[in-house]
Amino acid sequence: MSHLRGHAIELRQGVWTFCDTGEPTAGTWRKRPCGHCGRHNTVEGHDACLGTLPGVANACCGHGRRREAYAQFSRLTLRGRAACAFFALATRPGFLTGLLLYIAILATTAFFWLRLEAWLGGPHG
């Protein structure tokens, strides 16, 4: 069975329709809430459970189907479990502060290793 935003759909006489109402999906899907959480999209058109995510060009929570979740960045797409893990972190309060701290720690660590390598005489010692 196929799904659209958490709702079961089927092909009837060449037209995709919602199984519960028989309505065609084209033109009506935007009016329906998520079939998993029951919430409507945000004003911006994002999945309500995700909202606006930092650095994300496009995302879908999967609407109860983890394998269908994704987050698209400019050069990377996370899918399935990886996307859900990102959503769990990104929707937490203070995510940006934590992200900036993480980036600062990575940069400091990289700088330390570069300086240590230079002090030891290069990559081959």
A tleap script that builds the chain and sets N, CA, C and O, in Angstrom:
source leaprc.protein.ff14SB
mol = sequence {
  NMET SER HIE LEU ARG GLY HIE ALA ILE GLU
  LEU ARG GLN GLY VAL TRP THR PHE CYS ASP
  THR GLY GLU PRO THR ALA GLY THR TRP ARG
  LYS ARG PRO CYS GLY HIE CYS GLY ARG HIE
  ASN THR VAL GLU GLY HIE ASP ALA CYS LEU
  GLY THR LEU PRO GLY VAL ALA ASN ALA CYS
  CYS GLY HIE GLY ARG ARG ARG GLU ALA TYR
  ALA GLN PHE SER ARG LEU THR LEU ARG GLY
  ARG ALA ALA CYS ALA PHE PHE ALA LEU ALA
  THR ARG PRO GLY PHE LEU THR GLY LEU LEU
  LEU TYR ILE ALA ILE LEU ALA THR THR ALA
  PHE PHE TRP LEU ARG LEU GLU ALA TRP LEU
  GLY GLY PRO HIE CGLY
}
set mol.1.N position { 0.847 -1.178 0.000 }
set mol.1.CA position { 0.000 0.000 0.000 }
set mol.1.C position { 0.892 1.241 0.000 }
set mol.1.O position { 1.937 1.269 0.651 }
set mol.2.N position { 0.472 2.248 -0.728 }
set mol.2.CA position { 1.212 3.502 -0.789 }
set mol.2.C position { 0.685 4.477 0.248 }
set mol.2.O position { -0.440 4.350 0.732 }
set mol.3.N position { 1.528 5.463 0.583 }
set mol.3.CA position { 1.147 6.480 1.568 }
set mol.3.C position { 1.530 7.858 1.076 }
set mol.3.O position { 2.488 8.016 0.319 }
set mol.4.N position { 0.773 8.856 1.511 }
set mol.4.CA position { 1.084 10.258 1.237 }
set mol.4.C position { 0.888 11.028 2.524 }
set mol.4.O position { -0.229 11.140 3.029 }
set mol.5.N position { 1.980 11.561 3.055 }
set mol.5.CA position { 1.961 12.325 4.307 }
set mol.5.C position { 1.271 11.547 5.439 }
set mol.5.O position { 0.526 12.125 6.231 }
set mol.6.N position { 1.520 10.249 5.507 }
set mol.6.CA position { 0.992 9.420 6.584 }
set mol.6.C position { -0.391 8.855 6.340 }
set mol.6.O position { -0.928 8.156 7.199 }
set mol.7.N position { -0.977 9.139 5.194 }
set mol.7.CA position { -2.304 8.622 4.854 }
set mol.7.C position { -2.176 7.539 3.791 }
set mol.7.O position { -1.392 7.666 2.851 }
set mol.8.N position { -2.951 6.478 3.949 }
set mol.8.CA position { -2.976 5.420 2.942 }
set mol.8.C position { -3.660 5.954 1.686 }
set mol.8.O position { -4.707 6.598 1.751 }
set mol.9.N position { -3.038 5.667 0.539 }
set mol.9.CA position { -3.614 6.080 -0.741 }
set mol.9.C position { -3.629 4.895 -1.691 }
set mol.9.O position { -2.865 3.943 -1.531 }
set mol.10.N position { -4.512 4.965 -2.684 }
set mol.10.CA position { -4.574 3.913 -3.682 }
set mol.10.C position { -4.943 4.501 -5.033 }
set mol.10.O position { -5.527 5.581 -5.121 }
set mol.11.N position { -4.594 3.778 -6.071 }
set mol.11.CA position { -4.894 4.182 -7.440 }
set mol.11.C position { -6.252 3.616 -7.830 }
set mol.11.O position { -6.427 2.399 -7.901 }
set mol.12.N position { -7.224 4.509 -8.085 }
set mol.12.CA position { -8.574 4.101 -8.476 }
set mol.12.C position { -8.879 4.701 -9.848 }
set mol.12.O position { -8.941 5.922 -9.994 }
set mol.13.N position { -9.061 3.879 -10.810 }
set mol.13.CA position { -9.392 4.310 -12.168 }
set mol.13.C position { -8.422 5.369 -12.684 }
set mol.13.O position { -8.819 6.343 -13.323 }
set mol.14.N position { -7.126 5.152 -12.388 }
set mol.14.CA position { -6.089 6.053 -12.882 }
set mol.14.C position { -5.885 7.310 -12.065 }
set mol.14.O position { -5.110 8.181 -12.460 }
set mol.15.N position { -6.566 7.425 -10.924 }
set mol.15.CA position { -6.456 8.616 -10.074 }
set mol.15.C position { -6.052 8.175 -8.673 }
set mol.15.O position { -6.672 7.284 -8.094 }
set mol.16.N position { -4.991 8.815 -8.120 }
set mol.16.CA position { -4.599 8.528 -6.746 }
set mol.16.C position { -5.602 9.156 -5.792 }
set mol.16.O position { -5.901 10.347 -5.882 }
set mol.17.N position { -6.122 8.337 -4.870 }
set mol.17.CA position { -7.122 8.815 -3.910 }
set mol.17.C position { -6.734 8.390 -2.498 }
set mol.17.O position { -5.981 7.438 -2.298 }
set mol.18.N position { -7.271 9.124 -1.527 }
set mol.18.CA position { -7.089 8.751 -0.122 }
set mol.18.C position { -8.035 7.592 0.177 }
set mol.18.O position { -9.214 7.643 -0.175 }
set mol.19.N position { -7.527 6.559 0.819 }
set mol.19.CA position { -8.334 5.374 1.114 }
set mol.19.C position { -9.483 5.685 2.069 }
set mol.19.O position { -10.561 5.104 1.944 }
set mol.20.N position { -9.268 6.596 3.022 }
set mol.20.CA position { -10.299 6.854 4.030 }
set mol.20.C position { -11.451 7.709 3.508 }
set mol.20.O position { -12.583 7.539 3.961 }
set mol.21.N position { -11.200 8.621 2.571 }
set mol.21.CA position { -12.255 9.516 2.108 }
set mol.21.C position { -12.630 9.317 0.643 }
set mol.21.O position { -13.709 9.724 0.212 }
set mol.22.N position { -11.729 8.687 -0.126 }
set mol.22.CA position { -11.971 8.528 -1.551 }
set mol.22.C position { -11.671 9.780 -2.356 }
set mol.22.O position { -11.817 9.783 -3.578 }
set mol.23.N position { -11.251 10.849 -1.677 }
set mol.23.CA position { -10.920 12.092 -2.377 }
set mol.23.C position { -9.637 11.923 -3.170 }
set mol.23.O position { -8.734 11.203 -2.745 }
set mol.24.N position { -9.548 12.587 -4.332 }
set mol.24.CA position { -8.281 12.551 -5.072 }
set mol.24.C position { -7.197 13.273 -4.275 }
set mol.24.O position { -7.466 14.273 -3.611 }
set mol.25.N position { -5.969 12.757 -4.349 }
set mol.25.CA position { -4.875 13.384 -3.591 }
set mol.25.C position { -4.489 14.732 -4.187 }
set mol.25.O position { -4.162 15.670 -3.460 }
set mol.26.N position { -4.531 14.821 -5.508 }
set mol.26.CA position { -4.165 16.079 -6.170 }
set mol.26.C position { -5.157 17.163 -5.766 }
set mol.26.O position { -6.370 16.991 -5.890 }
set mol.27.N position { -4.633 18.259 -5.292 }
set mol.27.CA position { -5.479 19.387 -4.939 }
set mol.27.C position { -6.058 19.346 -3.533 }
set mol.27.O position { -6.549 20.366 -3.050 }
set mol.28.N position { -6.015 18.188 -2.856 }
set mol.28.CA position { -6.602 18.118 -1.508 }
set mol.28.C position { -5.583 17.803 -0.422 }
set mol.28.O position { -5.856 18.014 0.759 }
set mol.29.N position { -4.396 17.294 -0.809 }
set mol.29.CA position { -3.437 16.829 0.204 }
set mol.29.C position { -2.970 17.950 1.112 }
set mol.29.O position { -2.680 17.695 2.281 }
set mol.30.N position { -2.884 19.177 0.630 }
set mol.30.CA position { -2.402 20.295 1.465 }
set mol.30.C position { -3.382 20.650 2.575 }
set mol.30.O position { -2.984 21.227 3.587 }
set mol.31.N position { -4.641 20.316 2.403 }
set mol.31.CA position { -5.670 20.635 3.398 }
set mol.31.C position { -5.673 19.641 4.556 }
set mol.31.O position { -6.228 19.914 5.620 }
set mol.32.N position { -5.051 18.494 4.339 }
set mol.32.CA position { -5.097 17.432 5.346 }
set mol.32.C position { -3.936 17.531 6.327 }
set mol.32.O position { -2.824 17.883 5.933 }
set mol.33.N position { -4.179 17.226 7.594 }
set mol.33.CA position { -3.065 17.178 8.551 }
set mol.33.C position { -2.230 15.929 8.319 }
set mol.33.O position { -2.622 15.050 7.552 }
set mol.34.N position { -1.113 15.852 8.962 }
set mol.34.CA position { -0.260 14.671 8.899 }
set mol.34.C position { -1.059 13.460 9.389 }
set mol.34.O position { -1.751 13.535 10.405 }
set mol.35.N position { -0.958 12.370 8.676 }
set mol.35.CA position { -1.663 11.157 9.064 }
set mol.35.C position { -1.052 10.470 10.270 }
set mol.35.O position { -1.652 9.554 10.833 }
set mol.36.N position { 0.141 10.904 10.672 }
set mol.36.CA position { 0.818 10.300 11.826 }
set mol.36.C position { 0.572 11.111 13.103 }
set mol.36.O position { 0.089 10.574 14.100 }
set mol.37.N position { 0.907 12.408 13.068 }
set mol.37.CA position { 0.794 13.217 14.295 }
set mol.37.C position { -0.493 14.046 14.348 }
set mol.37.O position { -0.858 14.559 15.405 }
set mol.38.N position { -1.183 14.178 13.202 }
set mol.38.CA position { -2.444 14.915 13.190 }
set mol.38.C position { -2.304 16.429 13.109 }
set mol.38.O position { -3.294 17.149 13.239 }
set mol.39.N position { -1.090 16.918 12.895 }
set mol.39.CA position { -0.863 18.370 12.833 }
set mol.39.C position { -0.746 18.835 11.384 }
set mol.39.O position { -0.265 18.108 10.515 }
set mol.40.N position { -1.198 20.066 11.148 }
set mol.40.CA position { -1.096 20.670 9.817 }
set mol.40.C position { 0.301 21.253 9.625 }
set mol.40.O position { 1.005 21.532 10.595 }
set mol.41.N position { 0.698 21.436 8.354 }
set mol.41.CA position { 1.978 22.078 8.050 }
set mol.41.C position { 2.030 23.478 8.660 }
set mol.41.O position { 1.001 24.084 8.956 }
set mol.42.N position { 3.248 23.972 8.837 }
set mol.42.CA position { 3.419 25.344 9.303 }
set mol.42.C position { 3.003 26.303 8.185 }
set mol.42.O position { 2.778 25.876 7.052 }
set mol.43.N position { 2.904 27.569 8.493 }
set mol.43.CA position { 2.555 28.585 7.498 }
set mol.43.C position { 3.549 28.559 6.336 }
set mol.43.O position { 3.178 28.791 5.186 }
set mol.44.N position { 4.817 28.274 6.649 }
set mol.44.CA position { 5.866 28.210 5.620 }
set mol.44.C position { 5.791 26.932 4.794 }
set mol.44.O position { 6.486 26.813 3.785 }
set mol.45.N position { 4.954 25.965 5.205 }
set mol.45.CA position { 4.804 24.716 4.468 }
set mol.45.C position { 5.643 23.569 5.005 }
set mol.45.O position { 5.705 22.506 4.386 }
set mol.46.N position { 6.294 23.771 6.156 }
set mol.46.CA position { 7.129 22.720 6.744 }
set mol.46.C position { 6.282 21.740 7.547 }
set mol.46.O position { 5.189 22.077 8.004 }
set mol.47.N position { 6.800 20.521 7.712 }
set mol.47.CA position { 6.141 19.566 8.608 }
set mol.47.C position { 6.078 20.191 9.994 }
set mol.47.O position { 7.076 20.709 10.495 }
set mol.48.N position { 4.914 20.143 10.606 }
set mol.48.CA position { 4.712 20.822 11.890 }
set mol.48.C position { 5.653 20.324 12.977 }
set mol.48.O position { 6.090 21.101 13.825 }
set mol.49.N position { 5.967 19.033 12.957 }
set mol.49.CA position { 6.831 18.479 14.003 }
set mol.49.C position { 8.283 18.926 13.845 }
set mol.49.O position { 9.068 18.837 14.790 }
set mol.50.N position { 8.644 19.409 12.648 }
set mol.50.CA position { 10.023 19.844 12.397 }
set mol.50.C position { 10.169 21.358 12.451 }
set mol.50.O position { 11.158 21.868 12.977 }
set mol.51.N position { 9.201 22.073 11.914 }
set mol.51.CA position { 9.327 23.528 11.832 }
set mol.51.C position { 10.436 23.895 10.860 }
set mol.51.O position { 10.750 23.136 9.943 }
set mol.52.N position { 11.029 25.071 11.069 }
set mol.52.CA position { 12.129 25.524 10.221 }
set mol.52.C position { 13.436 25.037 10.831 }
set mol.52.O position { 13.734 25.352 11.983 }
set mol.53.N position { 14.210 24.282 10.084 }
set mol.53.CA position { 15.457 23.704 10.573 }
set mol.53.C position { 16.649 24.484 10.038 }
set mol.53.O position { 16.664 24.859 8.866 }
set mol.54.N position { 17.649 24.735 10.879 }
set mol.54.CA position { 18.817 25.510 10.445 }
set mol.54.C position { 19.632 24.799 9.379 }
set mol.54.O position { 20.005 23.637 9.546 }
set mol.55.N position { 19.910 25.495 8.284 }
set mol.55.CA position { 20.763 24.958 7.233 }
set mol.55.C position { 20.124 23.922 6.328 }
set mol.55.O position { 20.794 23.368 5.456 }
set mol.56.N position { 18.839 23.651 6.518 }
set mol.56.CA position { 18.155 22.620 5.746 }
set mol.56.C position { 17.378 23.261 4.603 }
set mol.56.O position { 16.606 24.196 4.818 }
set mol.57.N position { 17.585 22.757 3.388 }
set mol.57.CA position { 16.877 23.274 2.224 }
set mol.57.C position { 15.491 22.648 2.097 }
set mol.57.O position { 14.547 23.308 1.663 }
set mol.58.N position { 15.369 21.367 2.477 }
set mol.58.CA position { 14.122 20.634 2.316 }
set mol.58.C position { 14.146 19.455 3.284 }
set mol.58.O position { 15.192 18.836 3.480 }
set mol.59.N position { 13.008 19.143 3.887 }
set mol.59.CA position { 12.969 18.026 4.828 }
set mol.59.C position { 11.575 17.420 4.906 }
set mol.59.O position { 10.572 18.071 4.612 }
set mol.60.N position { 11.542 16.164 5.307 }
set mol.60.CA position { 10.286 15.461 5.553 }
set mol.60.C position { 10.498 14.548 6.755 }
set mol.60.O position { 11.496 13.831 6.825 }
set mol.61.N position { 9.573 14.574 7.689 }
set mol.61.CA position { 9.691 13.755 8.894 }
set mol.61.C position { 9.418 12.277 8.622 }
set mol.61.O position { 9.755 11.425 9.444 }
set mol.62.N position { 8.815 11.969 7.483 }
set mol.62.CA position { 8.476 10.584 7.151 }
set mol.62.C position { 7.048 10.232 7.507 }
set mol.62.O position { 6.540 9.197 7.076 }
set mol.63.N position { 6.386 11.083 8.293 }
set mol.63.CA position { 4.981 10.890 8.658 }
set mol.63.C position { 4.706 9.489 9.176 }
set mol.63.O position { 3.786 8.808 8.722 }
set mol.64.N position { 5.533 9.069 10.145 }
set mol.64.CA position { 5.358 7.756 10.763 }
set mol.64.C position { 6.095 6.636 10.057 }
set mol.64.O position { 6.061 5.493 10.513 }
set mol.65.N position { 6.754 6.940 8.961 }
set mol.65.CA position { 7.499 5.934 8.205 }
set mol.65.C position { 8.957 6.383 8.166 }
set mol.65.O position { 9.371 7.102 7.257 }
set mol.66.N position { 9.732 5.951 9.165 }
set mol.66.CA position { 11.109 6.411 9.374 }
set mol.66.C position { 11.963 6.316 8.113 }
set mol.66.O position { 12.764 7.211 7.841 }
set mol.67.N position { 11.803 5.258 7.353 }
set mol.67.CA position { 12.625 5.071 6.140 }
set mol.67.C position { 12.411 6.181 5.112 }
set mol.67.O position { 13.284 6.425 4.279 }
set mol.68.N position { 11.269 6.852 5.159 }
set mol.68.CA position { 10.953 7.891 4.184 }
set mol.68.C position { 11.390 9.287 4.632 }
set mol.68.O position { 11.268 10.243 3.866 }
set mol.69.N position { 11.888 9.416 5.839 }
set mol.69.CA position { 12.337 10.720 6.332 }
set mol.69.C position { 13.614 11.145 5.617 }
set mol.69.O position { 14.448 10.310 5.265 }
set mol.70.N position { 13.759 12.451 5.406 }
set mol.70.CA position { 14.991 12.965 4.793 }
set mol.70.C position { 15.206 14.430 5.184 }
set mol.70.O position { 14.268 15.142 5.544 }
set mol.71.N position { 16.451 14.850 5.101 }
set mol.71.CA position { 16.831 16.257 5.282 }
set mol.71.C position { 17.858 16.574 4.210 }
set mol.71.O position { 18.903 15.928 4.137 }
set mol.72.N position { 17.566 17.561 3.380 }
set mol.72.CA position { 18.465 17.934 2.293 }
set mol.72.C position { 19.194 19.222 2.655 }
set mol.72.O position { 18.584 20.238 2.990 }
set mol.73.N position { 20.516 19.145 2.575 }
set mol.73.CA position { 21.371 20.315 2.752 }
set mol.73.C position { 21.936 20.663 1.377 }
set mol.73.O position { 21.614 19.991 0.397 }
set mol.74.N position { 22.764 21.689 1.286 }
set mol.74.CA position { 23.276 22.090 -0.026 }
set mol.74.C position { 24.115 20.998 -0.691 }
set mol.74.O position { 24.076 20.868 -1.914 }
set mol.75.N position { 24.867 20.217 0.069 }
set mol.75.CA position { 25.731 19.191 -0.526 }
set mol.75.C position { 25.566 17.808 0.094 }
set mol.75.O position { 26.394 16.925 -0.130 }
set mol.76.N position { 24.521 17.618 0.859 }
set mol.76.CA position { 24.344 16.360 1.582 }
set mol.76.C position { 22.868 16.109 1.804 }
set mol.76.O position { 22.104 17.042 2.051 }
set mol.77.N position { 22.465 14.853 1.718 }
set mol.77.CA position { 21.099 14.467 2.064 }
set mol.77.C position { 21.161 13.343 3.082 }
set mol.77.O position { 21.808 12.320 2.859 }
set mol.78.N position { 20.484 13.544 4.196 }
set mol.78.CA position { 20.360 12.504 5.217 }
set mol.78.C position { 19.033 11.794 4.981 }
set mol.78.O position { 18.029 12.436 4.670 }
set mol.79.N position { 19.026 10.475 5.128 }
set mol.79.CA position { 17.802 9.703 4.920 }
set mol.79.C position { 17.589 8.716 6.069 }
set mol.79.O position { 18.535 8.298 6.737 }
set mol.80.N position { 16.351 8.365 6.275 }
set mol.80.CA position { 16.007 7.351 7.253 }
set mol.80.C position { 16.452 7.684 8.664 }
set mol.80.O position { 16.171 8.765 9.182 }
set mol.81.N position { 17.159 6.729 9.286 }
set mol.81.CA position { 17.592 6.903 10.678 }
set mol.81.C position { 18.470 8.135 10.878 }
set mol.81.O position { 18.344 8.845 11.876 }
set mol.82.N position { 19.360 8.378 9.919 }
set mol.82.CA position { 20.260 9.529 10.045 }
set mol.82.C position { 19.459 10.828 10.067 }
set mol.82.O position { 19.755 11.728 10.853 }
set mol.83.N position { 18.447 10.928 9.206 }
set mol.83.CA position { 17.603 12.122 9.185 }
set mol.83.C position { 16.848 12.254 10.505 }
set mol.83.O position { 16.765 13.349 11.062 }
set mol.84.N position { 16.301 11.157 11.005 }
set mol.84.CA position { 15.551 11.197 12.271 }
set mol.84.C position { 16.451 11.591 13.440 }
set mol.84.O position { 16.021 12.322 14.332 }
set mol.85.N position { 17.688 11.114 13.442 }
set mol.85.CA position { 18.636 11.501 14.494 }
set mol.85.C position { 18.921 12.996 14.414 }
set mol.85.O position { 18.975 13.675 15.440 }
set mol.86.N position { 19.106 13.512 13.195 }
set mol.86.CA position { 19.320 14.947 13.030 }
set mol.86.C position { 18.106 15.726 13.528 }
set mol.86.O position { 18.266 16.727 14.226 }
set mol.87.N position { 16.894 15.287 13.182 }
set mol.87.CA position { 15.682 15.979 13.624 }
set mol.87.C position { 15.582 16.004 15.141 }
set mol.87.O position { 15.191 17.014 15.728 }
set mol.88.N position { 15.940 14.881 15.781 }
set mol.88.CA position { 15.888 14.812 17.242 }
set mol.88.C position { 16.802 15.853 17.876 }
set mol.88.O position { 16.453 16.467 18.884 }
set mol.89.N position { 17.971 16.045 17.282 }
set mol.89.CA position { 18.904 17.057 17.798 }
set mol.89.C position { 18.472 18.466 17.425 }
set mol.89.O position { 18.474 19.369 18.262 }
set mol.90.N position { 18.100 18.648 16.160 }
set mol.90.CA position { 17.831 19.987 15.644 }
set mol.90.C position { 16.571 20.618 16.217 }
set mol.90.O position { 16.457 21.843 16.241 }
set mol.91.N position { 15.633 19.818 16.673 }
set mol.91.CA position { 14.396 20.375 17.216 }
set mol.91.C position { 14.459 20.597 18.719 }
set mol.91.O position { 13.479 21.030 19.325 }
set mol.92.N position { 15.602 20.304 19.321 }
set mol.92.CA position { 15.776 20.538 20.759 }
set mol.92.C position { 16.084 22.000 21.017 }
set mol.92.O position { 16.780 22.628 20.220 }
set mol.93.N position { 15.582 22.558 22.111 }
set mol.93.CA position { 15.930 23.936 22.457 }
set mol.93.C position { 17.442 24.056 22.658 }
set mol.93.O position { 18.071 23.170 23.237 }
set mol.94.N position { 18.009 25.142 22.181 }
set mol.94.CA position { 19.436 25.377 22.349 }
set mol.94.C position { 20.294 24.651 21.336 }
set mol.94.O position { 21.511 24.570 21.502 }
set mol.95.N position { 19.675 24.117 20.277 }
set mol.95.CA position { 20.436 23.360 19.282 }
set mol.95.C position { 21.533 24.204 18.658 }
set mol.95.O position { 22.668 23.744 18.535 }
set mol.96.N position { 21.215 25.436 18.260 }
set mol.96.CA position { 22.218 26.272 17.598 }
set mol.96.C position { 23.387 26.563 18.514 }
set mol.96.O position { 24.535 26.575 18.069 }
set mol.97.N position { 23.113 26.798 19.789 }
set mol.97.CA position { 24.193 27.032 20.739 }
set mol.97.C position { 25.067 25.786 20.845 }
set mol.97.O position { 26.294 25.882 20.841 }
set mol.98.N position { 24.437 24.625 20.939 }
set mol.98.CA position { 25.180 23.374 21.000 }
set mol.98.C position { 25.955 23.099 19.725 }
set mol.98.O position { 27.083 22.609 19.773 }
set mol.99.N position { 25.351 23.414 18.578 }
set mol.99.CA position { 26.022 23.212 17.303 }
set mol.99.C position { 27.258 24.096 17.194 }
set mol.99.O position { 28.321 23.647 16.766 }
set mol.100.N position { 27.105 25.350 17.583 }
set mol.100.CA position { 28.248 26.268 17.537 }
set mol.100.C position { 29.353 25.810 18.479 }
set mol.100.O position { 30.534 25.905 18.145 }
set mol.101.N position { 28.979 25.317 19.648 }
set mol.101.CA position { 29.967 24.802 20.589 }
set mol.101.C position { 30.683 23.590 19.989 }
set mol.101.O position { 31.904 23.476 20.096 }
set mol.102.N position { 29.932 22.689 19.362 }
set mol.102.CA position { 30.511 21.505 18.727 }
set mol.102.C position { 31.493 21.909 17.634 }
set mol.102.O position { 32.594 21.362 17.558 }
set mol.103.N position { 31.106 22.860 16.789 }
set mol.103.CA position { 31.991 23.332 15.715 }
set mol.103.C position { 33.250 23.965 16.308 }
set mol.103.O position { 34.349 23.755 15.795 }
set mol.104.N position { 33.097 24.726 17.368 }
set mol.104.CA position { 34.253 25.345 18.016 }
set mol.104.C position { 35.201 24.282 18.574 }
set mol.104.O position { 36.420 24.419 18.468 }
set mol.105.N position { 34.648 23.236 19.162 }
set mol.105.CA position { 35.473 22.151 19.697 }
set mol.105.C position { 36.210 21.445 18.561 }
set mol.105.O position { 37.399 21.149 18.685 }
set mol.106.N position { 35.511 21.172 17.449 }
set mol.106.CA position { 36.162 20.540 16.300 }
set mol.106.C position { 37.293 21.403 15.751 }
set mol.106.O position { 38.377 20.900 15.458 }
set mol.107.N position { 37.037 22.703 15.614 }
set mol.107.CA position { 38.054 23.607 15.075 }
set mol.107.C position { 39.262 23.673 16.010 }
set mol.107.O position { 40.402 23.663 15.546 }
set mol.108.N position { 39.026 23.739 17.303 }
set mol.108.CA position { 40.112 23.787 18.275 }
set mol.108.C position { 40.928 22.503 18.234 }
set mol.108.O position { 42.158 22.538 18.282 }
set mol.109.N position { 40.237 21.371 18.147 }
set mol.109.CA position { 40.921 20.084 18.082 }
set mol.109.C position { 41.773 19.988 16.817 }
set mol.109.O position { 42.923 19.554 16.872 }
set mol.110.N position { 41.210 20.392 15.681 }
set mol.110.CA position { 41.959 20.357 14.421 }
set mol.110.C position { 43.184 21.258 14.494 }
set mol.110.O position { 44.263 20.883 14.035 }
set mol.111.N position { 43.020 22.446 15.071 }
set mol.111.CA position { 44.138 23.375 15.200 }
set mol.111.C position { 45.237 22.770 16.082 }
set mol.111.O position { 46.422 22.869 15.762 }
set mol.112.N position { 44.836 22.146 17.189 }
set mol.112.CA position { 45.799 21.513 18.097 }
set mol.112.C position { 46.619 20.466 17.348 }
set mol.112.O position { 47.846 20.460 17.438 }
set mol.113.N position { 45.938 19.566 16.597 }
set mol.113.CA position { 46.645 18.506 15.900 }
set mol.113.C position { 47.551 19.051 14.805 }
set mol.113.O position { 48.638 18.519 14.581 }
set mol.114.N position { 47.120 20.099 14.126 }
set mol.114.CA position { 47.972 20.715 13.108 }
set mol.114.C position { 49.234 21.310 13.738 }
set mol.114.O position { 50.333 21.158 13.205 }
set mol.115.N position { 49.069 21.976 14.858 }
set mol.115.CA position { 50.210 22.578 15.551 }
set mol.115.C position { 51.143 21.486 16.081 }
set mol.115.O position { 52.364 21.619 15.994 }
set mol.116.N position { 50.577 20.412 16.627 }
set mol.116.CA position { 51.377 19.310 17.142 }
set mol.116.C position { 52.163 18.654 16.013 }
set mol.116.O position { 53.345 18.344 16.163 }
set mol.117.N position { 51.493 18.449 14.884 }
set mol.117.CA position { 52.162 17.853 13.728 }
set mol.117.C position { 53.321 18.733 13.238 }
set mol.117.O position { 54.397 18.227 12.917 }
set mol.118.N position { 53.098 20.030 13.185 }
set mol.118.CA position { 54.151 20.964 12.770 }
set mol.118.C position { 55.312 20.932 13.772 }
set mol.118.O position { 56.478 20.957 13.380 }
set mol.119.N position { 54.989 20.876 15.045 }
set mol.119.CA position { 56.027 20.862 16.084 }
set mol.119.C position { 56.859 19.579 16.014 }
set mol.119.O position { 58.064 19.597 16.268 }
set mol.120.N position { 56.193 18.451 15.663 }
set mol.120.CA position { 56.887 17.178 15.563 }
set mol.120.C position { 57.663 17.039 14.261 }
set mol.120.O position { 58.413 16.078 14.091 }
set mol.121.N position { 57.497 17.965 13.357 }
set mol.121.CA position { 58.298 17.948 12.137 }
set mol.121.C position { 57.576 17.460 10.911 }
set mol.121.O position { 58.210 16.901 10.016 }
set mol.122.N position { 56.288 17.645 10.832 }
set mol.122.CA position { 55.575 17.295 9.606 }
set mol.122.C position { 54.836 15.988 9.727 }
set mol.122.O position { 54.859 15.342 10.775 }
set mol.123.N position { 54.171 15.591 8.638 }
set mol.123.CA position { 53.319 14.412 8.690 }
set mol.123.C position { 54.062 13.097 8.835 }
set mol.123.O position { 53.458 12.095 9.219 }
set mol.124.N position { 55.367 13.069 8.537 }
set mol.124.CA position { 56.086 11.803 8.610 }
set mol.124.C position { 57.127 11.798 9.728 }
set mol.124.O position { 57.992 10.925 9.788 }
set mol.125.N position { 57.024 12.777 10.596 }
set mol.125.CA position { 57.850 12.838 11.786 }
set mol.125.C position { 59.284 13.013 11.563 }
set mol.125.O position { 60.054 13.075 12.521 }
savepdb mol mol.pdb
quit
